[in-house]
Amino acid sequence: MSGDNLHGTQPDIRYSVNVHHEEEWEKMSVSQKMEIMSPAIKKWEQDFLQKNRSKLSKREVSILEGADLKSHEGMIYGRMYAQWKIDSGFDSL
């Protein structure tokens, strides 16, 4: 679902219908931004998996579905989270 995302410079509008423009986002305090981001962060794995399943390896899919991480797979998980933040517009915080 696309929304009023302004090319990734603010959160996807699904998470807050009160923020419609980049200027509004920039004027908000960190705590106000976190109020908007918290619900999205809680479900980032499902969101990322839904949007990118066809591009992910079997292991990446299983990690996002809740499989235990091996010690060397933390960076894979972190890379996916970082990409989700960029895709959602949360990377500027």
N, CA, C and O atoms as a Tinker XYZ file with bonds, in Angstrom:
   372  protein
     1  N      0.847000   -1.174000    0.000000    73     2
     2  CA     0.000000    0.000000    0.000000    64     1     3
     3  C      0.891000    1.234000    0.000000    63     2     4     5
     4  O      1.660000    1.458000    0.935000    81     3
     5  N      0.784000    2.000000   -1.014000    73     3     6
     6  CA     1.546000    3.244000   -1.021000    64     5     7
     7  C      0.685000    4.315000   -0.373000    63     6     8     9
     8  O     -0.529000    4.171000   -0.232000    81     7
     9  N      1.336000    5.361000    0.004000    73     7    10
    10  CA     0.590000    6.429000    0.652000    64     9    11
    11  C      1.257000    7.747000    0.366000    63    10    12    13
    12  O      1.666000    8.020000   -0.763000    81    11
    13  N      1.361000    8.539000    1.360000    73    11    14
    14  CA     1.921000    9.865000    1.243000    64    13    15
    15  C      3.383000    9.820000    1.690000    63    14    16    17
    16  O      3.793000   10.596000    2.554000    81    15
    17  N      4.171000    8.913000    1.104000    73    15    18
    18  CA     5.502000    8.611000    1.605000    64    17    19
    19  C      6.565000    9.600000    1.159000    63    18    20    21
    20  O      7.666000    9.575000    1.709000    81    19
    21  N      6.303000   10.450000    0.215000    73    19    22
    22  CA     7.254000   11.461000   -0.236000    64    21    23
    23  C      8.617000   10.868000   -0.555000    63    22    24    25
    24  O      9.645000   11.391000   -0.126000    81    23
    25  N      8.622000    9.778000   -1.309000    73    23    26
    26  CA     9.856000    9.156000   -1.791000    64    25    27
    27  C     10.751000    8.687000   -0.657000    63    26    28    29
    28  O     11.973000    8.788000   -0.761000    81    27
    29  N     10.175000    8.181000    0.416000    73    27    30
    30  CA    10.951000    7.598000    1.500000    64    29    31
    31  C     11.519000    8.590000    2.492000    63    30    32    33
    32  O     12.344000    8.205000    3.320000    81    31
    33  N     11.115000    9.855000    2.445000    73    31    34
    34  CA    11.687000   10.827000    3.367000    64    33    35
    35  C     10.880000   10.972000    4.647000    63    34    36    37
    36  O     11.282000   11.721000    5.538000    81    35
    37  N      9.772000   10.291000    4.764000    73    35    38
    38  CA     8.991000   10.294000    5.990000    64    37    39
    39  C      8.329000    8.930000    6.110000    63    38    40    41
    40  O      8.313000    8.173000    5.140000    81    39
    41  N      7.789000    8.603000    7.258000    73    39    42
    42  CA     7.168000    7.293000    7.417000    64    41    43
    43  C      6.007000    7.090000    6.461000    63    42    44    45
    44  O      5.342000    8.041000    6.049000    81    43
    45  N      5.781000    5.848000    6.122000    73    43    46
    46  CA     4.639000    5.476000    5.303000    64    45    47
    47  C      3.375000    5.960000    6.006000    63    46    48    49
    48  O      3.255000    5.830000    7.224000    81    47
    49  N      2.457000    6.504000    5.266000    73    47    50
    50  CA     1.243000    7.105000    5.810000    64    49    51
    51  C      0.375000    6.087000    6.543000    63    50    52    53
    52  O     -0.491000    6.477000    7.326000    81    51
    53  N      0.585000    4.786000    6.306000    73    51    54
    54  CA    -0.196000    3.781000    7.021000    64    53    55
    55  C     -0.033000    3.906000    8.529000    63    54    56    57
    56  O     -0.946000    3.564000    9.281000    81    55
    57  N      1.108000    4.388000    8.971000    73    55    58
    58  CA     1.403000    4.407000   10.391000    64    57    59
    59  C      0.944000    5.684000   11.073000    63    58    60    61
    60  O      0.831000    5.706000   12.299000    81    59
    61  N      0.681000    6.728000   10.340000    73    59    62
    62  CA     0.162000    7.945000   10.947000    64    61    63
    63  C     -0.515000    8.796000    9.885000    63    62    64    65
    64  O      0.142000    9.319000    8.985000    81    63
    65  N     -1.799000    8.928000    9.991000    73    63    66
    66  CA    -2.512000    9.776000    9.043000    64    65    67
    67  C     -2.383000   11.240000    9.417000    63    66    68    69
    68  O     -2.874000   12.106000    8.693000    81    67
    69  N     -1.723000   11.536000   10.548000    73    67    70
    70  CA    -1.545000   12.918000   10.981000    64    69    71
    71  C     -0.326000   13.588000   10.360000    63    70    72    73
    72  O     -0.182000   14.807000   10.463000    81    71
    73  N      0.555000   12.825000    9.719000    73    71    74
    74  CA     1.757000   13.383000    9.117000    64    73    75
    75  C      1.629000   13.229000    7.606000    63    74    76    77
    76  O      1.631000   12.115000    7.082000    81    75
    77  N      1.516000   14.360000    6.913000    73    75    78
    78  CA     1.306000   14.303000    5.473000    64    77    79
    79  C      2.439000   14.916000    4.671000    63    78    80    81
    80  O      2.526000   14.700000    3.462000    81    79
    81  N      3.298000   15.666000    5.313000    73    79    82
    82  CA     4.345000   16.368000    4.577000    64    81    83
    83  C      5.675000   16.249000    5.301000    63    82    84    85
    84  O      5.724000   16.123000    6.524000    81    83
    85  N      6.729000   16.291000    4.543000    73    83    86
    86  CA     8.076000   16.189000    5.093000    64    85    87
    87  C      8.340000   17.289000    6.123000    63    86    88    89
    88  O      9.029000   17.057000    7.116000    81    87
    89  N      7.799000   18.472000    5.891000    73    87    90
    90  CA     8.010000   19.580000    6.815000    64    89    91
    91  C      7.442000   19.264000    8.204000    63    90    92    93
    92  O      8.045000   19.604000    9.222000    81    91
    93  N      6.277000   18.609000    8.232000    73    91    94
    94  CA     5.673000   18.223000    9.500000    64    93    95
    95  C      6.580000   17.238000   10.239000    63    94    96    97
    96  O      6.792000   17.357000   11.446000    81    95
    97  N      7.104000   16.276000    9.503000    73    95    98
    98  CA     7.987000   15.258000   10.082000    64    97    99
    99  C      9.247000   15.913000   10.658000    63    98   100   101
   100  O      9.686000   15.565000   11.754000    81    99
   101  N      9.812000   16.842000    9.931000    73    99   102
   102  CA    11.044000   17.489000   10.362000    64   101   103
   103  C     10.840000   18.338000   11.617000    63   102   104   105
   104  O     11.773000   18.500000   12.403000    81   103
   105  N      9.655000   18.875000   11.815000    73   103   106
   106  CA     9.376000   19.719000   12.983000    64   105   107
   107  C      9.095000   18.903000   14.249000    63   106   108   109
   108  O      9.091000   19.452000   15.351000    81   107
   109  N      8.864000   17.616000   14.098000    73   107   110
   110  CA     8.504000   16.783000   15.238000    64   109   111
   111  C      9.721000   16.471000   16.097000    63   110   112   113
   112  O     10.844000   16.384000   15.601000    81   111
   113  N      9.477000   16.304000   17.394000    73   111   114
   114  CA    10.545000   15.899000   18.308000    64   113   115
   115  C     10.819000   14.404000   18.122000    63   114   116   117
   116  O     10.031000   13.692000   17.500000    81   115
   117  N     11.920000   13.951000   18.657000    73   115   118
   118  CA    12.266000   12.534000   18.561000    64   117   119
   119  C     11.189000   11.683000   19.230000    63   118   120   121
   120  O     10.827000   10.629000   18.708000    81   119
   121  N     10.680000   12.119000   20.363000    73   119   122
   122  CA     9.641000   11.330000   21.045000    64   121   123
   123  C      8.360000   11.259000   20.223000    63   122   124   125
   124  O      7.694000   10.224000   20.215000    81   123
   125  N      8.006000   12.330000   19.537000    73   123   126
   126  CA     6.826000   12.300000   18.668000    64   125   127
   127  C      7.046000   11.353000   17.489000    63   126   128   129
   128  O      6.139000   10.618000   17.100000    81   127
   129  N      8.236000   11.373000   16.934000    73   127   130
   130  CA     8.559000   10.455000   15.834000    64   129   131
   131  C      8.508000    9.004000   16.309000    63   130   132   133
   132  O      8.040000    8.122000   15.589000    81   131
   133  N      8.994000    8.766000   17.523000    73   131   134
   134  CA     8.989000    7.401000   18.053000    64   133   135
   135  C      7.570000    6.893000   18.288000    63   134   136   137
   136  O      7.310000    5.699000   18.136000    81   135
   137  N      6.654000    7.781000   18.654000    73   135   138
   138  CA     5.256000    7.380000   18.814000    64   137   139
   139  C      4.682000    6.876000   17.498000    63   138   140   141
   140  O      3.883000    5.940000   17.480000    81   139
   141  N      5.083000    7.489000   16.416000    73   139   142
   142  CA     4.628000    7.075000   15.094000    64   141   143
   143  C      5.331000    5.789000   14.672000    63   142   144   145
   144  O      4.713000    4.898000   14.088000    81   143
   145  N      6.618000    5.699000   14.968000    73   143   146
   146  CA     7.416000    4.570000   14.511000    64   145   147
   147  C      7.168000    3.289000   15.299000    63   146   148   149
   148  O      7.287000    2.200000   14.737000    81   147
   149  N      6.830000    3.385000   16.568000    73   147   150
   150  CA     6.721000    2.194000   17.421000    64   149   151
   151  C      5.804000    1.103000   16.871000    63   150   152   153
   152  O      6.217000   -0.056000   16.834000    81   151
   153  N      4.586000    1.417000   16.445000    73   151   154
   154  CA     3.735000    0.346000   15.902000    64   153   155
   155  C      4.335000   -0.294000   14.649000    63   154   156   157
   156  O      4.188000   -1.496000   14.428000    81   155
   157  N      4.998000    0.501000   13.849000    73   155   158
   158  CA     5.598000   -0.020000   12.621000    64   157   159
   159  C      6.779000   -0.920000   12.939000    63   158   160   161
   160  O      6.950000   -1.969000   12.317000    81   159
   161  N      7.591000   -0.519000   13.901000    73   159   162
   162  CA     8.768000   -1.303000   14.268000    64   161   163
   163  C      8.349000   -2.668000   14.817000    63   162   164   165
   164  O      9.007000   -3.674000   14.554000    81   163
   165  N      7.268000   -2.700000   15.569000    73   163   166
   166  CA     6.802000   -3.960000   16.148000    64   165   167
   167  C      6.440000   -4.988000   15.086000    63   166   168   169
   168  O      6.509000   -6.191000   15.342000    81   167
   169  N      6.061000   -4.537000   13.912000    73   167   170
   170  CA     5.671000   -5.483000   12.861000    64   169   171
   171  C      6.527000   -5.359000   11.597000    63   170   172   173
   172  O      6.084000   -5.693000   10.498000    81   171
   173  N      7.759000   -4.874000   11.772000    73   171   174
   174  CA     8.612000   -4.661000   10.607000    64   173   175
   175  C      8.918000   -5.957000    9.873000    63   174   176   177
   176  O      9.005000   -5.955000    8.645000    81   175
   177  N      9.086000   -7.068000   10.592000    73   175   178
   178  CA     9.445000   -8.323000    9.938000    64   177   179
   179  C      8.359000   -8.787000    8.966000    63   178   180   181
   180  O      8.653000   -9.185000    7.839000    81   179
   181  N      7.104000   -8.732000    9.413000    73   179   182
   182  CA     5.999000   -9.137000    8.538000    64   181   183
   183  C      5.881000   -8.203000    7.340000    63   182   184   185
   184  O      5.643000   -8.648000    6.217000    81   183
   185  N      6.047000   -6.924000    7.584000    73   183   186
   186  CA     5.955000   -5.929000    6.517000    64   185   187
   187  C      7.053000   -6.150000    5.472000    63   186   188   189
   188  O      6.787000   -6.160000    4.270000    81   187
   189  N      8.277000   -6.326000    5.943000    73   187   190
   190  CA     9.410000   -6.535000    5.035000    64   189   191
   191  C      9.242000   -7.836000    4.259000    63   190   192   193
   192  O      9.499000   -7.883000    3.056000    81   191
   193  N      8.811000   -8.889000    4.946000    73   191   194
   194  CA     8.606000  -10.178000    4.300000    64   193   195
   195  C      7.525000  -10.095000    3.227000    63   194   196   197
   196  O      7.685000  -10.633000    2.131000    81   195
   197  N      6.442000   -9.429000    3.544000    73   195   198
   198  CA     5.334000   -9.297000    2.582000    64   197   199
   199  C      5.779000   -8.570000    1.311000    63   198   200   201
   200  O      5.412000   -8.963000    0.204000    81   199
   201  N      6.561000   -7.523000    1.477000    73   199   202
   202  CA     6.973000   -6.719000    0.328000    64   201   203
   203  C      8.119000   -7.327000   -0.467000    63   202   204   205
   204  O      8.270000   -7.030000   -1.652000    81   203
   205  N      8.934000   -8.177000    0.165000    73   203   206
   206  CA    10.172000   -8.627000   -0.473000    64   205   207
   207  C     10.326000  -10.138000   -0.586000    63   206   208   209
   208  O     11.407000  -10.610000   -0.937000    81   207
   209  N      9.296000  -10.902000   -0.304000    73   207   210
   210  CA     9.419000  -12.368000   -0.273000    64   209   211
   211  C     10.072000  -12.920000   -1.530000    63   210   212   213
   212  O     10.924000  -13.803000   -1.432000    81   211
   213  N      9.710000  -12.441000   -2.678000    73   211   214
   214  CA    10.245000  -12.996000   -3.922000    64   213   215
   215  C     11.730000  -12.690000   -4.114000    63   214   216   217
   216  O     12.398000  -13.363000   -4.899000    81   215
   217  N     12.253000  -11.695000   -3.417000    73   215   218
   218  CA    13.655000  -11.311000   -3.543000    64   217   219
   219  C     14.545000  -11.949000   -2.479000    63   218   220   221
   220  O     15.770000  -11.863000   -2.569000    81   219
   221  N     13.953000  -12.583000   -1.480000    73   219   222
   222  CA    14.699000  -13.098000   -0.338000    64   221   223
   223  C     15.073000  -14.559000   -0.523000    63   222   224   225
   224  O     14.382000  -15.314000   -1.208000    81   223
   225  N     16.183000  -14.943000    0.104000    73   223   226
   226  CA    16.582000  -16.354000    0.090000    64   225   227
   227  C     15.691000  -17.132000    1.057000    63   226   228   229
   228  O     14.974000  -16.540000    1.864000    81   227
   229  N     15.741000  -18.462000    0.969000    73   227   230
   230  CA    14.942000  -19.290000    1.870000    64   229   231
   231  C     15.318000  -19.014000    3.323000    63   230   232   233
   232  O     14.451000  -18.963000    4.195000    81   231
   233  N     16.600000  -18.836000    3.575000    73   231   234
   234  CA    17.052000  -18.599000    4.952000    64   233   235
   235  C     16.578000  -17.240000    5.464000    63   234   236   237
   236  O     16.180000  -17.124000    6.623000    81   235
   237  N     16.616000  -16.208000    4.612000    73   235   238
   238  CA    16.123000  -14.892000    5.015000    64   237   239
   239  C     14.643000  -14.951000    5.362000    63   238   240   241
   240  O     14.200000  -14.341000    6.335000    81   239
   241  N     13.881000  -15.689000    4.562000    73   239   242
   242  CA    12.449000  -15.854000    4.839000    64   241   243
   243  C     12.254000  -16.552000    6.174000    63   242   244   245
   244  O     11.426000  -16.128000    6.981000    81   243
   245  N     13.009000  -17.618000    6.413000    73   243   246
   246  CA    12.839000  -18.343000    7.679000    64   245   247
   247  C     13.244000  -17.484000    8.880000    63   246   248   249
   248  O     12.624000  -17.580000    9.939000    81   247
   249  N     14.270000  -16.653000    8.730000    73   247   250
   250  CA    14.665000  -15.744000    9.803000    64   249   251
   251  C     13.531000  -14.768000   10.114000    63   250   252   253
   252  O     13.203000  -14.539000   11.278000    81   251
   253  N     12.942000  -14.204000    9.081000    73   251   254
   254  CA    11.846000  -13.252000    9.286000    64   253   255
   255  C     10.595000  -13.925000    9.846000    63   254   256   257
   256  O      9.768000  -13.278000   10.489000    81   255
   257  N     10.466000  -15.213000    9.600000    73   255   258
   258  CA     9.327000  -15.955000   10.135000    64   257   259
   259  C      9.566000  -16.434000   11.559000    63   258   260   261
   260  O      8.698000  -17.070000   12.157000    81   259
   261  N     10.754000  -16.127000   12.110000    73   259   262
   262  CA    10.995000  -16.408000   13.513000    64   261   263
   263  C     11.978000  -17.519000   13.817000    63   262   264   265
   264  O     12.107000  -17.907000   14.978000    81   263
   265  N     12.675000  -18.046000   12.829000    73   263   266
   266  CA    13.669000  -19.092000   13.085000    64   265   267
   267  C     14.790000  -18.541000   13.958000    63   266   268   269
   268  O     15.088000  -17.347000   13.925000    81   267
   269  N     15.403000  -19.420000   14.734000    73   267   270
   270  CA    16.533000  -19.015000   15.563000    64   269   271
   271  C     17.689000  -18.562000   14.684000    63   270   272   273
   272  O     17.959000  -19.141000   13.632000    81   271
   273  N     18.363000  -17.513000   15.139000    73   271   274
   274  CA    19.523000  -16.996000   14.416000    64   273   275
   275  C     20.782000  -17.721000   14.852000    63   274   276   277
   276  O     20.982000  -17.987000   16.037000    81   275
   277  N     21.618000  -18.035000   13.893000    73   275   278
   278  CA    22.955000  -18.532000   14.202000    64   277   279
   279  C     23.818000  -17.307000   14.455000    63   278   280   281
   280  O     23.465000  -16.202000   14.042000    81   279
   281  N     24.929000  -17.490000   15.120000    73   279   282
   282  CA    25.746000  -16.350000   15.548000    64   281   283
   283  C     26.181000  -15.465000   14.383000    63   282   284   285
   284  O     26.280000  -14.249000   14.544000    81   283
   285  N     26.436000  -16.036000   13.241000    73   283   286
   286  CA    26.913000  -15.250000   12.097000    64   285   287
   287  C     25.772000  -14.634000   11.278000    63   286   288   289
   288  O     26.035000  -13.932000   10.301000    81   287
   289  N     24.527000  -14.880000   11.650000    73   287   290
   290  CA    23.400000  -14.377000   10.867000    64   289   291
   291  C     22.826000  -13.060000   11.388000    63   290   292   293
   292  O     21.877000  -12.531000   10.809000    81   291
   293  N     23.373000  -12.542000   12.440000    73   291   294
   294  CA    22.887000  -11.280000   12.976000    64   293   295
   295  C     23.011000  -10.147000   11.972000    63   294   296   297
   296  O     22.169000   -9.250000   11.932000    81   295
   297  N     24.062000  -10.188000   11.163000    73   295   298
   298  CA    24.246000   -9.124000   10.173000    64   297   299
   299  C     23.216000   -9.236000    9.050000    63   298   300   301
   300  O     22.824000   -8.221000    8.476000    81   299
   301  N     22.781000  -10.426000    8.734000    73   299   302
   302  CA    21.730000  -10.602000    7.727000    64   301   303
   303  C     20.442000   -9.961000    8.237000    63   302   304   305
   304  O     19.770000   -9.224000    7.516000    81   303
   305  N     20.114000  -10.255000    9.490000    73   303   306
   306  CA    18.920000   -9.691000   10.118000    64   305   307
   307  C     19.015000   -8.168000   10.168000    63   306   308   309
   308  O     18.056000   -7.466000    9.846000    81   307
   309  N     20.173000   -7.668000   10.573000    73   307   310
   310  CA    20.386000   -6.227000   10.654000    64   309   311
   311  C     20.297000   -5.546000    9.304000    63   310   312   313
   312  O     19.775000   -4.436000    9.203000    81   311
   313  N     20.802000   -6.196000    8.261000    73   311   314
   314  CA    20.727000   -5.633000    6.908000    64   313   315
   315  C     19.277000   -5.509000    6.460000    63   314   316   317
   316  O     18.891000   -4.506000    5.860000    81   315
   317  N     18.479000   -6.524000    6.749000    73   315   318
   318  CA    17.069000   -6.477000    6.359000    64   317   319
   319  C     16.336000   -5.379000    7.132000    63   318   320   321
   320  O     15.506000   -4.665000    6.569000    81   319
   321  N     16.647000   -5.250000    8.422000    73   319   322
   322  CA    16.025000   -4.194000    9.224000    64   321   323
   323  C     16.424000   -2.815000    8.712000    63   322   324   325
   324  O     15.585000   -1.920000    8.606000    81   323
   325  N     17.698000   -2.645000    8.397000    73   323   326
   326  CA    18.165000   -1.359000    7.870000    64   325   327
   327  C     17.480000   -1.032000    6.542000    63   326   328   329
   328  O     17.117000    0.118000    6.295000    81   327
   329  N     17.304000   -2.039000    5.693000    73   327   330
   330  CA    16.626000   -1.809000    4.415000    64   329   331
   331  C     15.166000   -1.460000    4.634000    63   330   332   333
   332  O     14.626000   -0.599000    3.940000    81   331
   333  N     14.510000   -2.122000    5.601000    73   331   334
   334  CA    13.122000   -1.794000    5.908000    64   333   335
   335  C     13.003000   -0.347000    6.376000    63   334   336   337
   336  O     12.077000    0.362000    5.982000    81   335
   337  N     13.945000    0.093000    7.222000    73   335   338
   338  CA    13.915000    1.472000    7.695000    64   337   339
   339  C     14.032000    2.452000    6.541000    63   338   340   341
   340  O     13.324000    3.459000    6.511000    81   339
   341  N     14.909000    2.175000    5.597000    73   339   342
   342  CA    15.063000    3.041000    4.422000    64   341   343
   343  C     13.776000    3.036000    3.602000    63   342   344   345
   344  O     13.272000    4.092000    3.219000    81   343
   345  N     13.248000    1.842000    3.337000    73   343   346
   346  CA    12.027000    1.717000    2.527000    64   345   347
   347  C     10.843000    2.416000    3.184000    63   346   348   349
   348  O      9.968000    2.935000    2.492000    81   347
   349  N     10.810000    2.431000    4.512000    73   347   350
   350  CA     9.695000    3.035000    5.248000    64   349   351
   351  C      9.888000    4.507000    5.542000    63   350   352   353
   352  O      8.962000    5.175000    6.001000    81   351
   353  N     11.080000    5.021000    5.285000    73   351   354
   354  CA    11.350000    6.426000    5.541000    64   353   355
   355  C     11.785000    6.723000    6.963000    63   354   356   357
   356  O     11.816000    7.885000    7.369000    81   355
   357  N     12.121000    5.696000    7.723000    73   355   358
   358  CA    12.530000    5.884000    9.107000    64   357   359
   359  C     14.031000    6.025000    9.269000    63   358   360   361
   360  O     14.509000    6.115000   10.399000    81   359
   361  N     14.772000    6.047000    8.213000    73   359   362
   362  CA    16.229000    6.082000    8.294000    64   361   363
   363  C     16.782000    7.462000    8.645000    63   362   364   365
   364  O     17.959000    7.584000    8.986000    81   363
   365  N     15.969000    8.481000    8.570000    73   363   366
   366  CA    16.467000    9.838000    8.812000    64   365   367
   367  C     16.457000   10.232000   10.279000    63   366   368   369
   368  O     16.928000   11.315000   10.626000    81   367
   369  N     15.927000    9.370000   11.155000    73   367   370
   370  CA    15.862000    9.703000   12.576000    64   369   371
   371  C     17.217000    9.557000   13.223000    63   370   372
   372  O     17.358000    9.796000   14.423000    81   371
